[in-house]
Amino acid sequence: MRKILTTAFILCGFSAFAQQSLTPQALLELGRVSGERLSADKKSVIYGVSNFDLASNKSERNLFQIPLNGGQAKQLTKTVGSESIIDIKNGKTIYTHKGQLWEMNADGSGAKQLTNYKGGLANAKISPDGKKILFTKEVQMIKTVASDKYTDLPKSNAYIFTDLNYRHWDTWEDGKFSHVFVADYQNGNISNELDVMKDEPYDCPQQPFGGPEDVIWSPDSKAVLYVTKKKFGKDYAQSTNTDIYRYELANKHTFNLTSGMLGYDTQLAFNKDGSRLAWTSMAEDGYESDKNDIMLFDYSSNVCHNLTKDWDETVSSFVWSEDNSKIYFLAVKNGTEQLFELSLNKDLNNNTAKNIRMLTNGRWDINGIVGQSGNTMVVSRTDMNHAAELFKVNLKNGDVSALTAVNKKFYDGLAMSEVEARTVKTSDGRDMLTWVIYPPGFDPTKKYPTLLYCQGGPQSALSQFYSFRWNFQLMAAQGYIVVAPNRRGMPGYGVEWNRAISGDWGGQPMRDYLAAIDAVAKEPYVDKDRLGCVGASYGGYSVFMLAGMHQNRFKTFIAHDGLFDLKSWYGTTEELFFANKDVGGPYWGKNIPKSYRDFDPSNFVDNWNTPIMIVQGGNDFRVPIEQGLEAFQAAQLKGIKSKLLYLPEENHWVLSGQNAMVWQREFFDWLKETLK
């Protein structure tokens, strides 16, 4: 086995000769492809491509169309500013541009603006009968900004709070809430608008990640369905209990369709005739990473069914089949995200895991479903060597074939990384998939510095994703082997493996990390004197934790927006349901969770003895600023070589392109400096 693997690497190295290696700037300049929808005749697919310009620090997105049976892609829009399609009606493609509705012919010609709505339209959707429109906009409900409360002090920027949730992810609560509106619509004219959510201090879409999927029309145009969490203040901060509400236009009555269902209820979608409504649902309130099931409400029987209750995995997203007999969904399985088919029995009570079939199977992620045309499903696909492109899946046999090739010319000239799926035995005897990514032109007779990558989440999948920051291909291209273990807490290995991390952050997951790096470090091509450990969010926490317990395995660390001191973090983070579930609750009271004693990185700073770089976003309210500053100050006061990269306007991510370039340069400069 080793001889075969070695030969493969030698061949890979030979074929990579004279090709270019990936650089941070080249990564930033890749076209970012995202599917929109199929054309009206379902013979082509419309998609968007975003391109970033480093000099202006801006991204530009335009729409394209390509035939499903192959052929040349055609650019549909060229206007400055991003466009997104909302509907295709009567031979016209309706899309949004700079907050207004526009329409164009199917070939992109004849573009004209339809609306001129003050403030712009967010999440706009025209009713199936074309007579009404729904959209969302912010409504002032509470006066928390001093200039709103005291109109004679318009220059004051003070906030006044008497309750939680006073800030969320990267935004301070300003007393405004996103509400759903419905209005009459004709030829771009909007009139008689009505606030569906009335005087309620709740948001739709859900903040900060909800979008158009949180509000839909019923197929008969008689009702609007929307997702919201009808909780306020401390109750909001400690709960994940969103519900689905149905608003009847005729009598203006609102009904809670998921009353008694206590976790997240999201991603609602009707079948074509409106006889059945499906959505994804979690059972446990306060557990944001609970098993996500597909629920179905059948209007003919007035009964709700859990279609995936006995399936030992969790669903990402789904769509109805064209004939309503199946549901296609995405889910992580064994370190990859794949397309699944769920066949619906006539008797919905008899749906079992046997009704589920995995359609695709390969070393890639199917990370988005665009639409179905007969036996073809258009999807988005990535792997660790390729950014997203659109592909076709044959629904009969699962074959996957390329559709778009936006970045093909670039990748054809790029030296690729070999990606190995290795099984590592954990300290408790379990099998753990560990991705190992090798430098292009890998030579097994040489020794390479090696990085242990710690995934965030903590329940996020470590699959074949392609990140534009934590990019394994880019790390490998700089000469590093990357070790990326699917430690405890990740989906794709059953619900028990996924749940195991809650309340045990610094326990078995840390032993999983060490088992992975120790196993790979036995290879003769790994330089054990040049091991690094990197990660963000929970991965950053992992870096801080391992810095106090690694027993001199690592020569350097990099932590981005990591949790350093759990007490101060609990006192400043905003989504308290997450802290209550995963850490165990507050740090006061009679039964203080063991996390504050055994799994708090700040308790083990006395053991720190290794160079560390710390990255912190100034607008990160999930892992607030004091976490990074405390860690940097501790390292400095202990005399440890350390660096702080502070990004004052970034949140939990790095969204500015030029800041992303700074991040990459500082990241690799630190590794070069400390892994000599």
Phi, psi and omega per residue, in radians:
M1 nan -0.758 -3.130
R2 -1.141 -0.673 3.135
K3 -1.131 -0.721 3.130
I4 -1.105 -0.777 -3.131
L5 -1.092 -0.760 -3.132
T6 -1.095 -0.765 3.117
T7 -1.049 -0.724 3.135
A8 -1.068 -0.722 -3.140
F9 -1.165 -0.677 3.120
I10 -1.098 -0.747 3.100
L11 -1.112 -0.709 3.125
C12 -1.078 -0.739 3.125
G13 -1.112 -0.699 3.139
F14 -1.127 -0.763 -3.104
S15 -1.215 -0.413 -3.126
A16 -1.425 -0.141 -3.091
F17 -1.006 2.339 3.090
A18 1.318 -0.003 3.051
Q19 -1.526 2.821 -3.121
Q20 -1.474 2.653 3.025
S21 -1.694 2.643 -3.130
L22 -1.173 2.395 3.078
T23 -2.085 2.809 3.107
P24 -1.004 -0.708 -3.116
Q25 -1.199 -0.699 3.111
A26 -1.109 -0.672 3.098
L27 -1.057 -0.745 -3.111
L28 -1.155 -0.526 -3.042
E29 -1.560 -0.031 3.095
L30 -1.084 2.542 3.015
G31 -1.249 2.298 -3.115
R32 -1.779 1.967 -2.985
V33 -1.703 2.339 3.062
S34 -2.504 2.315 -3.118
G35 -1.277 2.563 3.072
E36 -1.866 -1.260 3.105
R37 -2.970 2.953 3.077
L38 -1.366 2.707 3.075
S39 -1.182 2.972 -3.094
A40 -1.044 -0.658 3.141
D41 -1.529 -0.009 3.113
K42 1.038 0.481 3.096
K43 -1.766 -0.094 3.124
S44 -2.596 2.917 3.126
V45 -2.169 2.453 3.085
I46 -1.786 2.352 -3.100
Y47 -2.519 2.856 3.125
G48 -1.926 2.608 3.042
V49 -2.264 2.150 3.081
S50 -1.783 2.351 3.076
N51 -2.199 2.372 -3.073
F52 -1.793 2.396 3.073
D53 -1.918 2.010 -3.043
L54 -1.147 -0.685 -3.076
A55 -1.091 -0.777 -3.134
S56 -1.513 -0.195 -3.108
N57 1.028 0.659 -3.114
K58 -2.326 2.728 3.086
S59 -1.982 2.496 3.130
E60 -2.149 2.262 -3.115
R61 -2.090 2.268 3.078
N62 -2.218 2.816 -3.103
L63 -1.719 2.495 3.128
F64 -2.320 2.869 3.097
Q65 -2.428 2.422 3.138
I66 -2.434 2.397 3.121
P67 -1.139 2.534 3.125
L68 -1.212 -0.494 -3.124
N69 -1.544 0.223 3.119
G70 1.726 2.782 -3.128
G71 2.365 -3.082 -3.063
Q72 -1.405 2.395 3.050
A73 -1.306 2.523 3.140
K74 -2.075 2.287 3.086
Q75 -1.393 2.233 -3.086
L76 -1.686 -0.587 -3.108
T77 -2.236 2.572 3.120
K78 -2.381 0.091 -3.119
T79 -1.241 2.641 3.135
V80 -1.280 2.206 -3.066
G81 1.994 2.641 -3.039
S82 -1.371 2.603 3.093
E83 -2.181 2.548 3.067
S84 -2.475 2.367 -3.103
I85 -1.393 2.406 3.059
I86 -2.001 -0.355 -3.098
D87 -2.927 2.788 2.985
I88 -2.290 1.984 -3.066
K89 -2.409 2.334 3.012
N90 0.910 0.743 3.099
G91 1.370 0.040 -3.134
K92 -1.954 2.450 3.046
T93 -1.723 2.105 -3.118
I94 -1.782 2.276 -3.070
Y95 -2.504 2.901 3.105
T96 -1.799 2.490 3.094
H97 -2.613 2.080 -3.110
K98 0.924 0.718 3.028
G99 1.448 0.015 -3.134
Q100 -2.102 2.775 3.076
L101 -1.478 2.397 3.065
W102 -2.245 2.848 2.998
E103 -2.381 2.703 3.075
M104 -2.595 2.862 3.042
N105 -1.228 2.888 -3.081
A106 -1.004 -0.507 -3.122
D107 -1.595 0.113 3.113
G108 1.624 -0.129 -3.138
S109 -1.431 2.923 3.033
G110 1.161 0.539 -3.122
A111 -1.164 2.337 3.075
K112 -2.613 2.609 3.137
Q113 -1.381 2.356 -3.126
L114 -1.730 -0.761 -3.039
T115 -2.010 2.788 3.025
N116 -2.461 1.024 -3.032
Y117 -1.431 2.239 -3.105
K118 -1.050 2.215 3.135
G119 1.517 -0.227 3.104
G120 1.498 2.796 -3.116
L121 -1.872 2.167 3.078
A122 -1.843 2.441 3.066
N123 0.956 0.656 -3.078
A124 -1.212 2.453 3.069
K125 -2.542 2.188 3.081
I126 -1.432 2.434 -3.118
S127 -1.103 2.681 -3.137
P128 -0.952 -0.575 3.126
D129 -1.483 -0.011 3.065
G130 1.330 0.098 -3.038
K131 -1.675 -0.311 -3.085
K132 -2.354 2.933 3.121
I133 -2.410 2.504 2.972
L134 -2.011 2.653 3.105
F135 -2.820 2.962 3.111
T136 -2.131 2.589 3.033
K137 -2.716 2.799 -3.095
E138 -1.411 2.472 -3.139
V139 -2.217 2.303 3.102
Q140 -1.264 2.079 -3.104
M141 -2.027 -0.577 -3.057
I142 -2.360 2.499 3.124
K143 -1.681 1.580 3.107
T144 -1.786 -0.361 3.075
V145 -1.531 2.274 -3.015
A146 -1.005 -0.651 -3.115
S147 -1.177 -0.397 3.034
D148 -1.368 -0.642 -3.109
K149 -1.363 -0.695 -3.124
Y150 -2.023 1.607 -3.017
T151 -1.177 -0.290 3.104
D152 -1.465 0.019 3.126
L153 -2.165 1.074 -2.995
P154 -1.183 -0.294 -3.111
K155 -1.655 -0.001 3.100
S156 -1.269 2.420 3.078
N157 -2.053 0.429 3.136
A158 -1.342 2.678 3.032
Y159 -2.025 2.572 3.119
I160 -2.217 2.073 -3.107
F161 -2.183 2.503 3.036
T162 -2.171 0.092 -3.086
D163 -2.786 2.870 2.903
L164 -1.374 2.785 0.143
N165 -1.759 1.781 -2.962
Y166 -1.480 -0.210 2.994
R167 -2.720 2.777 -3.013
H168 -2.610 2.091 -3.135
W169 0.979 -1.279 3.130
D170 -2.491 0.288 -3.021
T171 -2.335 2.293 3.038
W172 -1.350 2.506 3.129
E173 -1.220 2.043 -3.103
D174 -1.835 0.158 3.120
G175 1.505 0.020 3.113
K176 -1.786 2.514 -3.126
F177 -2.277 2.463 -3.138
S178 -1.378 2.079 -3.105
H179 -2.007 2.713 3.076
V180 -1.565 2.296 3.083
F181 -2.101 2.566 2.974
V182 -2.146 2.594 -3.107
A183 -2.681 2.807 2.993
D184 -1.221 2.565 -3.079
Y185 -2.457 2.274 3.082
Q186 -2.718 2.062 3.073
N187 0.910 0.703 3.119
G188 1.542 -0.152 3.129
N189 -1.546 2.260 -3.133
I190 -1.982 2.217 -3.100
S191 -2.547 2.860 3.078
N192 0.946 0.802 -3.113
E193 -1.270 2.589 -3.054
L194 -2.406 2.301 3.104
D195 -1.383 1.888 -3.116
V196 -1.120 -0.571 -3.054
M197 -1.626 0.018 3.009
K198 0.951 -2.226 -3.026
D199 -1.799 0.631 -3.047
E200 -1.714 2.354 3.140
P201 -1.489 1.018 -3.131
Y202 -2.268 2.788 -3.070
D203 -1.912 2.456 2.837
C204 -2.541 2.146 0.035
P205 -1.156 2.889 3.095
Q206 -1.163 2.441 -3.119
Q207 -1.643 2.451 0.022
P208 -1.793 0.064 -2.943
F209 -1.861 -0.123 -3.128
G210 -1.238 2.753 -3.136
G211 -2.598 -2.628 -3.094
P212 -1.023 -0.418 -3.136
E213 -1.191 -0.220 -3.114
D214 -1.461 -0.104 -3.141
V215 -2.573 2.253 -3.078
I216 -2.454 2.846 2.982
W217 -1.541 2.595 2.890
S218 -1.276 2.621 -3.094
P219 -1.012 -0.438 3.141
D220 -1.577 0.080 3.114
S221 1.146 0.234 -3.086
K222 -1.669 -0.139 -3.079
A223 -2.603 2.720 3.017
V224 -2.035 2.324 3.087
L225 -1.979 2.382 -3.093
Y226 -2.531 2.745 3.134
V227 -1.819 2.309 3.015
T228 -2.716 2.812 3.047
K229 -1.903 1.800 -3.062
K230 -1.467 1.140 3.057
K231 -2.395 2.732 -3.072
F232 -2.392 2.628 3.028
G233 1.110 -2.317 -3.105
K234 -1.049 -0.637 3.125
D235 -1.100 -0.687 3.118
Y236 -1.131 -0.770 -3.067
A237 -1.170 -0.377 -3.046
Q238 -1.911 0.201 -3.042
S239 -2.323 2.606 2.977
T240 -1.953 0.250 -2.992
N241 -1.376 1.411 2.967
T242 -1.475 2.657 3.091
D243 -2.276 2.870 3.097
I244 -1.833 2.183 -3.112
Y245 -1.994 2.498 3.107
R246 -2.005 2.138 3.131
Y247 -1.877 2.071 -3.136
E248 -1.539 2.136 -3.094
L249 -1.152 -0.601 -3.035
A250 -1.150 -0.846 -3.082
N251 -1.927 0.005 3.103
K252 1.061 0.514 3.087
H253 -1.631 2.566 3.121
T254 -2.051 2.336 -3.127
F255 -2.159 2.414 3.041
N256 -1.513 1.965 -3.088
L257 -1.450 -0.260 -3.068
T258 -2.150 0.526 3.112
S259 -1.013 2.320 -3.122
G260 1.587 -0.170 3.045
M261 -1.644 2.065 -2.777
L262 -1.681 -0.232 -3.122
G263 -1.788 -2.770 3.086
Y264 -1.138 2.276 2.937
D265 -2.134 2.032 -2.999
T266 -2.551 3.138 2.994
Q267 0.958 0.957 -3.096
L268 -1.365 2.481 -3.117
A269 -2.721 2.224 3.045
F270 -1.435 2.683 2.864
N271 -1.315 3.074 -2.959
K272 -1.049 -0.744 -3.065
D273 -1.584 0.016 3.083
G274 1.366 0.185 -3.107
S275 -1.407 -0.302 -3.117
R276 -2.434 2.465 3.093
L277 -2.078 2.267 3.093
A278 -2.063 2.684 3.070
W279 -2.800 2.954 3.044
T280 -1.721 2.547 -3.009
S281 -2.555 2.439 2.983
M282 -1.939 2.569 -3.011
A283 -1.533 -0.580 -2.961
E284 -1.709 2.159 3.067
D285 -1.203 2.313 3.107
G286 1.613 -0.068 -3.114
Y287 -1.965 1.705 -3.030
E288 -1.240 -0.281 -3.117
S289 -2.007 0.454 3.094
D290 -1.100 2.841 3.042
K291 -0.962 2.228 -3.113
N292 -1.740 1.995 -3.104
D293 -1.849 2.779 3.014
I294 -1.653 2.082 3.088
M295 -1.763 2.634 3.103
L296 -2.410 2.199 3.040
F297 -1.833 2.159 -3.127
D298 -1.752 2.008 -3.052
Y299 -1.236 -0.441 -3.129
S300 -1.238 -0.604 -3.136
S301 -1.821 -0.192 -3.124
N302 1.066 0.628 -3.086
V303 -2.176 2.485 3.104
C304 -1.784 2.399 -3.091
H305 -2.220 2.412 2.989
N306 -1.637 1.912 -3.011
L307 -1.413 -0.294 -3.069
T308 -2.174 0.401 -3.018
K309 -1.081 -0.569 -3.115
D310 -1.802 0.282 3.068
W311 -1.702 2.209 -2.955
D312 -1.543 0.803 3.036
E313 -2.560 -3.108 -3.077
T314 -2.174 2.456 -3.030
V315 -1.565 2.419 3.078
S316 -1.560 -1.014 -3.121
S317 -2.717 2.969 -3.056
F318 -2.701 2.878 2.963
V319 -2.486 2.712 3.010
W320 -1.346 2.603 2.993
S321 -1.298 2.835 -3.121
E322 -1.042 -0.623 -3.069
D323 -1.693 0.137 3.084
N324 1.205 0.088 -3.083
S325 -1.558 -0.200 -3.087
K326 -2.438 2.839 2.946
I327 -2.194 2.261 3.067
Y328 -1.766 2.349 -3.105
F329 -2.485 2.858 3.098
L330 -1.891 2.497 3.095
A331 -2.751 2.656 3.105
V332 -1.453 2.374 3.108
K333 -2.534 2.044 3.065
N334 0.929 0.872 3.020
G335 1.392 0.166 3.049
T336 -2.436 2.763 3.080
E337 -1.883 2.230 -2.996
Q338 -2.230 2.905 3.094
L339 -1.636 2.277 -3.129
F340 -2.081 2.733 3.089
E341 -2.106 2.249 3.088
L342 -2.010 1.921 3.120
S343 -1.488 2.351 -3.080
L344 -1.675 2.128 3.021
N345 -1.232 2.713 3.042
K346 -1.051 -0.715 3.043
D347 -1.604 1.780 -3.044
L348 -1.121 -0.333 3.108
N349 -1.194 -0.328 -3.099
N350 -1.689 0.166 3.084
N351 -1.220 2.239 -3.137
T352 -2.333 3.139 3.103
A353 -1.097 -0.356 3.122
K354 -1.172 -0.338 3.120
N355 -1.373 -0.110 -3.053
I356 -1.760 2.283 3.132
R357 -2.256 2.260 3.069
M358 -1.402 2.035 -3.042
L359 -1.449 -0.708 -3.098
T360 -1.902 2.695 -3.113
N361 -2.740 1.777 -3.138
G362 -2.912 3.009 -3.126
R363 -1.474 1.283 -3.139
W364 -2.776 3.002 2.972
D365 -1.993 2.142 2.881
I366 -1.525 1.789 -2.946
N367 -1.961 0.213 3.076
G368 -2.931 2.446 3.088
I369 -1.895 2.166 -3.098
V370 -1.658 -0.804 -3.139
G371 2.958 2.874 -3.075
Q372 -1.928 2.433 2.996
S373 -2.340 1.684 -3.100
G374 1.104 -2.127 3.136
N375 -1.587 0.256 -3.135
T376 -2.044 2.299 3.004
M377 -1.996 2.229 3.080
V378 -1.578 2.238 -3.078
V379 -2.346 2.922 2.981
S380 -1.774 2.458 -3.071
R381 -2.423 2.432 3.040
T382 -2.284 2.898 2.834
D383 -2.587 3.116 -3.024
M384 -1.187 -0.191 3.104
N385 -1.893 -0.085 -3.027
H386 -2.462 2.328 3.003
A387 -1.231 2.976 -3.034
A388 -1.073 2.376 2.918
E389 -2.375 2.901 3.099
L390 -1.588 2.456 -3.134
F391 -2.302 2.806 3.035
K392 -1.864 2.381 3.049
V393 -1.973 2.197 3.026
N394 -1.333 1.987 -3.032
L395 -1.267 -0.191 3.095
K396 -1.455 -0.762 -3.047
N397 -2.135 -0.027 3.095
G398 1.412 0.055 3.124
D399 -1.072 2.468 -3.106
V400 -2.078 2.254 -3.136
S401 -2.354 2.575 -3.068
A402 -1.224 2.528 3.087
L403 -2.048 -0.996 3.082
T404 -1.713 2.804 3.138
A405 -2.546 0.881 -3.054
V406 -1.050 -0.684 -3.066
N407 -1.899 0.241 -3.052
K408 -1.044 -0.796 -3.096
K409 -1.047 -0.693 3.127
F410 -1.143 -0.837 -3.083
Y411 -1.197 -0.513 3.113
D412 -1.074 -0.487 3.135
G413 -1.744 0.204 -3.050
L414 -1.897 2.343 3.042
A415 -1.261 2.162 -3.042
M416 -1.597 2.748 3.077
S417 -1.624 2.467 2.994
E418 -1.420 2.313 3.134
V419 -2.020 2.142 -3.113
E420 -1.937 2.382 3.007
A421 -1.715 1.910 -3.055
R422 -1.971 2.446 3.062
T423 -1.699 2.163 -3.118
V424 -2.021 2.413 3.043
K425 -1.428 2.229 3.106
T426 -1.429 3.028 -3.100
S427 -1.123 -0.382 3.106
D428 -1.819 0.331 2.985
G429 1.438 0.223 3.121
R430 -1.556 2.691 3.027
D431 -1.471 2.273 -3.117
M432 -2.243 2.115 3.056
L433 -1.186 2.295 3.098
T434 -2.288 2.128 3.063
W435 -1.392 2.350 3.040
V436 -2.149 2.096 -3.088
I437 -1.924 2.176 -3.036
Y438 -1.801 2.635 3.099
P439 -1.079 2.591 3.034
P440 -1.007 2.454 -3.108
G441 1.214 0.485 -3.095
F442 -0.908 2.322 3.108
D443 -2.087 1.894 -3.062
P444 -1.172 -0.135 3.095
T445 -1.519 -0.127 3.121
K446 -1.778 2.956 3.075
K447 -1.931 2.432 -3.053
Y448 -2.184 2.449 2.946
P449 -1.118 2.573 -2.984
T450 -2.337 2.410 -3.111
L451 -1.952 2.268 2.926
L452 -1.512 2.079 3.105
Y453 -1.675 2.222 3.135
C454 -1.865 2.059 -3.076
Q455 -1.343 2.603 3.093
G456 -1.507 -2.846 3.098
G457 2.203 -1.458 0.070
P458 -1.382 -0.054 -3.100
Q459 -1.754 0.422 3.087
S460 -1.367 2.601 -3.139
A461 -1.325 2.443 2.987
L462 -1.816 1.426 -3.021
S463 -1.943 -2.743 -3.126
Q464 -1.517 0.853 3.137
F465 -1.375 2.843 3.102
Y466 -2.201 1.813 -3.103
S467 -1.612 2.555 3.063
F468 -1.612 0.153 2.975
R469 -2.258 -1.105 3.104
W470 -1.465 1.278 -3.004
N471 -1.778 1.987 -3.091
F472 -1.150 -0.634 3.103
Q473 -1.059 -0.723 3.132
L474 -1.176 -0.750 3.116
M475 -1.064 -0.791 -3.128
A476 -1.134 -0.614 -3.125
A477 -1.145 -0.366 3.088
Q478 -1.545 0.110 3.046
G479 1.742 0.277 -3.122
Y480 -1.878 2.440 2.866
I481 -1.420 2.395 3.142
V482 -2.007 2.248 3.110
V483 -1.934 2.049 -3.029
A484 -2.206 1.614 -3.065
P485 -1.437 2.498 3.030
N486 -1.534 1.186 -3.057
R487 -1.153 3.049 3.115
R488 -0.902 2.430 3.098
G489 1.883 -0.157 -3.085
M490 -1.684 2.535 3.079
P491 -1.284 2.824 3.098
G492 1.900 -0.075 -3.110
Y493 -2.288 0.463 -3.128
G494 1.677 2.723 -3.057
V495 -1.110 -0.656 -3.091
E496 -1.107 -0.748 3.116
W497 -1.101 -0.703 3.137
N498 -1.127 -0.733 -3.074
R499 -1.344 -0.358 -2.910
A500 -1.085 -0.356 -3.061
I501 -1.393 -0.460 -3.094
S502 -1.076 2.173 -3.115
G503 1.428 -0.008 -3.082
D504 -2.349 0.610 -3.035
W505 -0.893 -0.827 -3.048
G506 -1.690 0.209 -3.100
G507 -1.709 -1.908 -3.054
Q508 -1.032 -0.651 3.097
P509 -1.000 -0.638 3.086
M510 -1.176 -0.682 3.102
R511 -1.175 -0.565 3.056
D512 -1.101 -0.784 3.111
Y513 -1.010 -0.855 -3.076
L514 -1.165 -0.592 3.083
A515 -1.096 -0.689 -3.115
A516 -1.176 -0.876 -3.103
I517 -1.191 -0.602 3.118
D518 -1.157 -0.675 -3.134
A519 -1.164 -0.807 -3.106
V520 -1.246 -0.568 -3.116
A521 -1.167 -0.225 3.077
K522 -1.268 -0.301 -3.123
E523 -1.213 2.471 -3.078
P524 -1.144 -0.357 -3.121
Y525 -1.543 -0.011 3.067
V526 -1.639 2.166 3.087
D527 -1.452 1.779 -3.075
K528 -1.199 -0.227 3.077
D529 -1.552 0.002 -3.137
R530 -2.372 1.071 3.079
L531 -1.791 2.349 3.064
G532 -2.127 2.857 -3.130
C533 -2.386 2.187 -3.039
V534 -2.375 2.690 3.079
G535 3.032 2.908 -3.107
A536 -2.300 2.665 3.112
S537 1.082 -2.128 3.026
Y538 -1.065 -0.519 3.029
G539 -1.109 -0.639 3.054
G540 -1.184 -0.700 3.008
Y541 -0.986 -0.778 -3.127
S542 -1.052 -0.710 3.092
V543 -1.058 -0.840 3.121
F544 -1.063 -0.722 -3.122
M545 -1.170 -0.802 -3.120
L546 -1.173 -0.488 3.110
A547 -1.067 -0.424 3.140
G548 -1.725 0.047 -3.071
M549 -2.539 0.199 -2.997
H550 -1.430 -0.181 3.090
Q551 0.923 0.834 3.016
N552 1.161 0.380 3.049
R553 -1.183 -0.725 -2.971
F554 -1.788 2.594 3.116
K555 -1.775 -0.261 3.130
T556 -2.736 2.749 3.105
F557 -2.365 2.596 2.949
I558 -2.373 2.140 3.137
A559 -2.141 2.208 3.125
H560 -1.990 2.140 3.106
D561 0.808 0.861 3.130
G562 -1.633 2.714 3.095
L563 -1.487 2.105 -3.055
F564 -1.854 -0.788 -3.109
D565 -2.172 1.911 -2.990
L566 -1.184 -0.525 3.112
K567 -1.171 -0.876 3.140
S568 -1.187 -0.539 3.100
W569 -1.152 -0.790 3.126
Y570 -1.047 -0.577 -3.109
G571 -1.404 -0.125 -3.080
T572 -2.274 -0.264 3.103
T573 -1.277 2.936 -2.990
E574 -1.953 -0.742 3.140
E575 -1.447 1.449 -3.014
L576 -1.187 -0.358 3.083
F577 -1.037 -0.617 3.139
F578 -1.168 -0.827 3.137
A579 -1.134 -0.668 3.137
N580 -1.126 -0.699 -3.111
K581 -1.330 -0.846 -2.959
D582 -1.543 -0.496 3.103
V583 -1.724 -0.476 3.074
G584 2.003 -0.050 3.118
G585 2.092 -2.892 -3.068
P586 -1.244 2.875 -3.095
Y587 -1.578 0.147 3.116
W588 -2.081 2.969 3.115
G589 1.849 -3.014 -3.057
K590 -1.375 -0.656 -3.078
N591 -1.990 1.326 -3.115
I592 -1.217 2.220 -3.115
P593 -0.993 2.532 -3.112
K594 -1.156 -0.286 -3.141
S595 -0.991 -0.652 -3.096
Y596 -1.241 -0.325 3.117
R597 -1.723 -0.868 -2.976
D598 -1.662 -0.407 -2.995
F599 -2.141 0.404 3.122
D600 -1.750 1.978 -3.089
P601 -0.981 -0.574 -3.098
S602 -1.125 -0.366 3.115
N603 -1.273 -0.236 -3.025
F604 -2.068 0.317 -3.137
V605 -1.100 -0.474 3.132
D606 -1.031 -0.423 3.141
N607 -1.543 -0.104 -3.110
W608 -1.159 2.324 3.133
N609 -2.639 0.289 -2.952
T610 -2.239 2.447 3.092
P611 -0.894 2.468 -3.099
I612 -2.532 2.339 3.017
M613 -1.851 2.361 -3.066
I614 -2.155 2.239 3.114
V615 -1.973 2.333 -3.112
Q616 -2.473 2.264 3.043
G617 -1.525 2.347 -3.117
G618 -1.251 -0.435 3.141
N619 -1.847 0.430 3.070
D620 -1.556 1.847 3.135
F621 -1.659 -0.185 3.054
R622 -1.331 -0.781 3.023
V623 -2.155 1.486 -2.925
P624 -1.146 2.960 -2.920
I625 -1.003 -0.565 -3.069
E626 -1.135 -0.372 3.137
Q627 -1.112 -0.889 3.127
G628 -1.193 -0.684 -3.113
L629 -1.173 -0.711 3.107
E630 -1.072 -0.762 -3.118
A631 -1.134 -0.765 3.139
F632 -1.125 -0.735 -3.131
Q633 -1.124 -0.687 3.111
A634 -1.092 -0.786 -3.141
A635 -1.100 -0.750 -3.140
Q636 -1.097 -0.795 -3.100
L637 -1.196 -0.421 3.064
K638 -1.499 -0.016 3.122
G639 1.328 0.361 -3.138
I640 -1.516 2.358 3.061
K641 -0.982 2.159 -3.028
S642 -2.681 2.735 3.139
K643 -2.437 2.441 3.042
L644 -1.996 2.114 2.985
L645 -1.818 1.849 -3.100
Y646 -1.798 2.215 -3.114
L647 -2.023 1.566 -2.923
P648 -1.074 -0.501 -3.077
E649 -1.857 0.107 3.106
E650 -1.652 2.684 3.120
N651 -1.745 -2.305 -3.119
H652 -1.303 -0.186 3.102
W653 -2.147 -3.059 3.020
V654 -2.069 1.840 -2.999
L655 -1.708 -0.427 3.106
S656 -1.378 2.309 -3.133
G657 -1.086 -0.763 -3.139
Q658 -1.203 -0.629 3.029
N659 -1.128 -0.615 3.078
A660 -1.093 -0.672 3.088
M661 -1.147 -0.712 3.072
V662 -1.055 -0.781 3.136
W663 -0.977 -0.858 -3.107
Q664 -1.108 -0.776 -3.105
R665 -1.118 -0.779 3.132
E666 -1.181 -0.654 3.122
F667 -1.018 -0.924 -3.058
F668 -1.354 -0.501 3.036
D669 -1.097 -0.724 3.131
W670 -1.118 -0.750 3.128
L671 -1.108 -0.747 3.119
K672 -1.083 -0.678 -3.081
E673 -1.255 -0.608 -3.004
T674 -1.849 -0.168 3.090
L675 -2.007 0.756 -3.128
K676 -1.160 nan nan
